[in-house]
Amino acid sequence: EIPADRWDVDAFYDEQPRTPGKHSTRWGGFLDHIDRFDHEFFGISRREAVSMDPQQRLVLEVAWEALEDAGQAPDALAGSRTGVFLGICSNDYAGLLFREPQDITAHASTGVAHSIASGRLSYLLDLRGPSVSVDTACSSSLVAVHQACQNLRLGECDLAMAGGVNAVVAPDAAISFSQFPEMLADDGRCKTFDAAANGFVRSEGCGVVVLKRLSDARRDGDRVLAVIRGSAVNQDGRSSGLTAPNGAAQREVFRRALAAAGVGPDRVGYIETHGAGTKLGDPIEVSALAEVYGRPEGAPLHLGAVKTNLGHLEAAAGIAGLIKAALCLDRGQIPPNLHFAELNPHISFEGTTFA
């Protein structure tokens, strides 16, 4: 349930969707103690830290942990061609910080700027590679990973940190989403591909991966968890609505990613899907996947969605899925989807080995 330290749920909740000024769910995926931050560790004054969007704080913490997990001393990167590519789209904290003009400090402008979310990490570690914040809504972190890979291939950086972040600290977006029917799940569960799917769950979190060219990683004796063989990016163009997916565009980007990777669809055994758990989006996505990856016989092709575990992390949704896929390879296991009982009647697995 939405924590009391975020906002007064009772003041903004109404079970009836499309109620002006209200959101139609009491649930979300929240981090504990998002207000806490070891500012001294990062050489930041308390005054500046208070004006920093929690998203910026999370990026510093998680990027540091990612480097340590990769066996890379963060303070040894000074002056290196290390790039930072970050997906971020939420503006919740800016709305709170700028609500009272007399409370705006000198640090407020940098504290909430999306460009600073990536730039602050580059500044902290004295990195000289590209530093880019990406806002393409729910695909932001995967577009950030795509850009990081392209920059590594072009030689513009030798190491890259890529990921995304999302913090839910104000009710505004939930109120807006609640003006659509069944966009937010009123029971707080993402039921991807299920007949009972009734929307997604807004969640927060941060994920960062450390990327190198494979030849460099092998040369340096790094532990390689997974290899990104290829990626592709496109846009839906004109669909039935600005927020509605376009199956034809999805099929096109699947094929381009496979071509970039040099991999045939028959070699794919698992797909980490967008799988938001909406009645409109899920059937369109599965139909597009079936046209590209569908095969009438052979090994099962499993479809998964980490949103059933974590909810929809919005700008960080894609990186959560990528981390899950890497863990599937590392552990040799595919965890089952949660909250699945019966296939959505608008979805068909006929003619495929989807499972």
C-alpha positions in Angstrom: 0.0 0.0 0.0 1.2 3.5 -0.8 3.3 4.5 2.3 2.1 7.4 4.4 5.5 9.2 3.9 4.7 9.7 0.2 1.2 11.2 0.4 -2.1 10.9 2.1 -3.7 8.0 0.2 -7.2 8.6 1.6 -7.2 12.1 0.4 -6.5 11.1 -3.2 -8.0 7.6 -3.6 -11.4 6.8 -5.1 -12.2 3.3 -6.3 -14.0 4.6 -9.3 -11.7 5.3 -12.2 -11.9 8.7 -14.0 -12.8 10.5 -10.8 -11.3 14.0 -11.2 -8.4 14.6 -8.8 -8.3 11.0 -7.6 -6.3 7.8 -8.3 -8.1 4.5 -8.5 -5.6 2.3 -6.7 -4.1 2.2 -3.2 -1.0 0.2 -4.3 2.4 0.5 -5.7 6.0 -0.9 -5.7 8.0 1.2 -3.2 11.5 1.2 -1.8 12.1 1.5 1.9 13.8 4.6 3.3 14.0 6.5 0.0 14.6 9.6 2.0 17.9 8.4 3.4 21.2 9.1 1.7 24.8 8.9 2.8 25.7 12.3 1.3 29.1 12.6 2.9 30.2 9.3 1.3 29.7 11.0 -2.1 31.2 14.3 -1.0 27.8 16.2 -1.2 26.7 18.7 1.5 23.5 18.0 3.3 22.0 21.2 1.9 22.6 20.1 -1.6 21.4 16.5 -0.9 18.1 17.8 0.3 17.5 19.5 -3.1 18.5 16.4 -5.0 15.8 14.3 -6.6 15.8 10.8 -4.9 16.4 9.5 -8.4 19.8 11.2 -8.5 20.7 9.7 -5.2 19.6 6.2 -6.2 21.7 6.4 -9.4 24.9 7.2 -7.4 24.3 4.4 -5.0 23.4 1.7 -7.5 26.1 2.7 -10.1 28.7 2.4 -7.3 27.4 -1.0 -6.4 27.4 -2.1 -10.0 31.0 -1.1 -10.5 32.0 -3.0 -7.3 30.0 -6.1 -8.5 31.9 -5.9 -11.8 35.2 -5.9 -10.0 35.9 -2.3 -11.0 37.2 0.2 -8.4 35.0 3.3 -8.9 37.8 5.7 -7.8 40.2 4.2 -10.4 38.1 5.5 -13.4 39.1 9.1 -13.1 40.0 10.6 -16.5 38.9 7.4 -18.4 36.6 7.2 -21.4 33.8 5.8 -19.4 30.3 6.6 -20.5 27.0 7.0 -18.6 23.7 6.4 -20.2 20.6 6.7 -18.0 16.9 6.3 -18.6 14.8 8.7 -16.5 11.4 10.3 -17.1 9.7 11.1 -13.7 9.4 14.7 -12.5 7.7 14.0 -9.2 10.3 15.7 -7.0 10.5 18.8 -9.1 6.8 19.4 -8.5 7.4 19.2 -4.7 10.6 21.2 -4.7 9.2 24.1 -6.7 5.8 24.3 -5.0 6.9 27.1 -2.7 9.0 29.7 -4.6 10.6 31.0 -1.4 12.0 27.6 -0.6 13.9 27.2 -3.9 17.6 27.0 -3.2 20.6 27.4 -5.5 20.9 23.6 -5.7 17.3 23.1 -6.8 17.9 23.5 -10.6 20.7 20.9 -10.7 18.8 18.8 -8.1 16.0 17.9 -10.4 17.4 18.3 -13.9 17.4 15.0 -15.8 20.7 15.8 -17.5 22.3 16.0 -14.1 21.1 12.5 -13.1 23.8 11.1 -15.5 26.1 14.2 -15.3 26.4 14.0 -11.5 27.8 10.4 -11.8 30.3 11.4 -14.4 31.3 14.4 -12.3 31.6 12.3 -9.1 33.9 9.8 -10.8 35.7 12.3 -13.1 34.6 10.4 -16.2 35.4 11.7 -19.7 33.1 9.6 -21.8 29.6 10.6 -23.0 27.1 11.3 -20.3 23.5 11.1 -21.5 20.0 11.1 -19.9 17.3 9.4 -22.1 13.6 10.0 -21.8 11.6 7.7 -24.1 9.1 6.9 -21.4 8.9 3.2 -20.5 11.7 2.2 -23.0 14.1 4.8 -21.6 16.6 2.4 -19.9 16.7 0.0 -22.9 17.3 2.9 -25.3 20.1 3.9 -22.9 21.6 0.4 -23.1 21.3 0.5 -26.9 23.1 3.9 -27.0 25.8 2.6 -24.7 26.4 -0.4 -26.9 26.6 1.8 -30.0 29.1 4.1 -28.3 31.3 1.1 -27.3 31.2 -0.2 -30.9 32.1 3.2 -32.3 35.0 3.5 -29.8 33.6 6.7 -28.1 34.0 5.0 -24.7 35.8 1.9 -23.4 33.5 1.2 -20.4 29.9 2.2 -20.1 27.3 2.2 -17.3 23.8 2.0 -18.5 20.4 1.7 -16.8 17.4 3.6 -15.5 15.8 5.0 -12.4 12.3 5.8 -11.2 10.9 7.2 -8.0 7.2 7.7 -7.1 7.0 10.5 -4.6 3.8 12.4 -5.7 0.3 11.3 -6.7 0.0 13.4 -9.8 0.9 10.8 -12.4 -1.3 8.1 -10.8 -4.2 10.6 -10.9 -3.6 11.1 -14.6 -3.3 7.4 -15.4 -6.5 6.8 -13.5 -8.4 8.9 -16.0 -7.9 6.0 -18.4 -10.0 2.8 -17.8 -8.0 -0.2 -16.5 -4.6 1.4 -16.9 -3.7 0.9 -13.2 -4.4 -2.4 -11.5 -6.7 -1.6 -8.6 -5.5 -4.7 -6.7 -1.8 -3.9 -6.9 -0.8 -6.9 -9.1 0.6 -7.0 -12.6 -1.2 -10.0 -14.2 0.7 -10.2 -17.4 -1.0 -12.2 -20.2 -3.7 -13.3 -17.7 -7.4 -13.2 -18.3 -7.8 -11.1 -15.2 -5.2 -8.5 -16.4 -6.5 -5.1 -15.4 -3.6 -2.7 -15.7 -0.1 -2.2 -14.3 1.3 -1.2 -10.9 3.5 1.9 -10.7 6.8 1.0 -9.0 10.1 2.5 -8.3 13.7 1.3 -8.4 17.0 1.6 -10.1 19.2 -0.7 -12.2 22.6 -0.3 -13.7 24.7 -2.6 -15.8 28.4 -2.3 -16.6 29.3 -2.9 -20.2 32.5 -3.5 -22.2 33.4 -4.7 -25.6 33.6 -8.5 -25.2 37.2 -8.6 -26.5 38.2 -6.1 -23.8 36.4 -7.9 -21.1 38.2 -11.2 -22.0 41.5 -9.4 -22.2 41.0 -7.9 -18.7 39.8 -11.2 -17.2 36.4 -9.8 -16.3 33.5 -12.0 -15.2 31.1 -12.0 -18.1 27.4 -12.5 -17.1 25.9 -12.1 -20.5 26.6 -10.8 -24.0 24.4 -8.3 -25.8 24.7 -9.5 -29.4 22.5 -6.9 -30.9 19.8 -4.3 -30.3 17.4 -2.1 -32.2 15.2 1.0 -31.6 12.2 2.3 -33.4 9.0 4.3 -32.8 5.4 3.2 -33.1 4.6 6.0 -35.5 0.8 6.5 -36.0 -1.2 3.9 -34.1 -4.8 4.0 -32.8 -3.7 6.5 -30.2 -0.6 8.2 -28.7 -0.4 5.7 -25.8 -1.5 2.7 -27.8 1.1 0.2 -29.1 1.6 -0.6 -32.8 2.0 -4.3 -33.6 3.6 -3.7 -37.0 6.3 -1.5 -35.5 6.9 -4.1 -32.8 7.4 -6.8 -35.5 9.9 -4.5 -37.3 12.0 -3.8 -34.3 12.1 -7.5 -33.4 13.4 -8.4 -36.8 16.0 -5.6 -36.8 17.3 -6.7 -33.4 17.7 -10.3 -34.6 19.4 -9.1 -37.8 21.8 -6.9 -35.7 22.6 -9.9 -33.5 23.0 -12.3 -36.4 20.6 -14.7 -34.6 17.7 -16.5 -36.2 14.4 -16.5 -34.3 14.6 -20.3 -34.0 17.6 -20.0 -31.7 15.7 -18.0 -29.1 14.4 -19.9 -26.1 13.2 -17.1 -23.8 11.8 -13.6 -24.3 11.6 -11.1 -21.5 8.6 -9.2 -22.6 7.2 -5.7 -21.9 4.2 -7.5 -20.5 2.6 -4.6 -18.6 -0.6 -6.5 -17.8 -3.0 -4.3 -19.8 -5.9 -5.7 -21.9 -4.9 -3.6 -24.9 -1.1 -4.0 -24.8 -0.6 -7.7 -23.9 -2.5 -9.2 -26.9 -0.8 -6.8 -29.4 2.6 -7.7 -28.0 2.0 -11.5 -28.1 0.6 -11.3 -31.7 3.7 -9.4 -32.9 6.0 -11.9 -31.1 4.1 -14.8 -32.6 4.6 -13.5 -36.1 8.3 -13.2 -35.7 9.2 -15.9 -33.2 6.3 -18.3 -33.6 7.1 -21.9 -34.7 4.7 -24.8 -34.9 7.0 -27.3 -33.3 10.3 -27.6 -31.5 11.4 -26.5 -28.1 9.2 -24.3 -25.9 9.7 -20.6 -26.2 9.0 -19.1 -22.8 7.5 -15.6 -22.3 8.3 -13.8 -19.1 7.7 -10.5 -17.5 9.5 -9.2 -14.4 6.6 -6.8 -13.9 4.7 -9.6 -12.2 7.4 -9.5 -9.5 8.3 -5.8 -9.3 5.5 -3.9 -10.9 6.1 -1.4 -13.7 9.3 0.6 -13.0 8.5 3.0 -15.9 11.9 4.5 -17.0 13.7 1.6 -15.2 11.4 -1.1 -16.5 13.6 -2.3 -19.3 16.8 -2.5 -17.3 15.0 -4.6 -14.7 14.0 -7.0 -17.5 17.6 -7.1 -18.9 19.0 -7.9 -15.4 16.4 -10.7 -15.0 17.4 -12.1 -18.4 21.1 -12.0 -17.5 20.3 -13.8 -14.2 18.4 -16.4 -16.1 21.5 -17.2 -18.1 23.7 -17.1 -15.0 21.5 -19.4 -13.0 20.3 -21.6 -15.8 16.7 -21.1 -14.7 13.6 -19.2 -15.8 11.4 -18.1 -12.9 7.7 -18.4 -13.5 5.4 -15.5 -14.0 3.4 -14.6 -10.9 -0.4 -13.9 -10.8 -1.0 -16.1 -13.8 -4.0 -18.5 -13.8 -5.6 -18.4 -17.3 -4.5 -17.1 -20.6 -6.1 -13.8 -21.8 -8.9 -14.9 -24.2 -7.7 -12.2 -26.6 -4.2 -13.9 -26.8 -3.6 -17.1 -28.8 -0.5 -19.3 -28.7 -1.9 -21.4 -31.6 0.8 -22.2 -34.2 3.6 -21.4 -31.7 5.5 -23.2 -29.0 5.0 -20.3 -26.6 4.7 -21.2 -22.9 
